[in-house]
């Protein structure tokens, strides 16, 4: 009594071809945005921790 009869398998070759078709400029923009977001998050974390530790006024 398996319910997996209707499950489709993913065609890995098709997925790889679709990923290669993506615009490289868009990919680099997403990477750049992620790096900027990570730097802002780390900076905010350092600021909050330094406020808690050193009680800057």
C-alpha positions, 0 to 999 in steps of 0.5 A, spaced: 500 500 500 505 505 497 502 512 496 509 513 492 506 511 485 504 519 483 511 521 485 515 524 479 522 523 479 527 530 478 530 529 471 537 532 474 540 533 467 534 538 465 535 541 472 543 542 470 541 545 464 536 550 467 541 552 472 546 553 466 541 558 462 541 563 468 544 569 467 551 570 470 550 577 471 544 576 475 547 570 479 553 575 481 548 580 483 545 575 488 552 573 491 554 581 492 547 582 495 548 576 500 555 578 501 553 586 503 547 583 507 552 578 511 557 584 512 551 588 515 549 583 520 556 582 522 557 589 524 550 590 527 552 584 531 558 587 533 555 593 535 550 590 539 555 585 543 559 591 544 554 595 547 552 590 552 559 588 554 562 595 555 556 599 556 558 605 551 554 611 553 
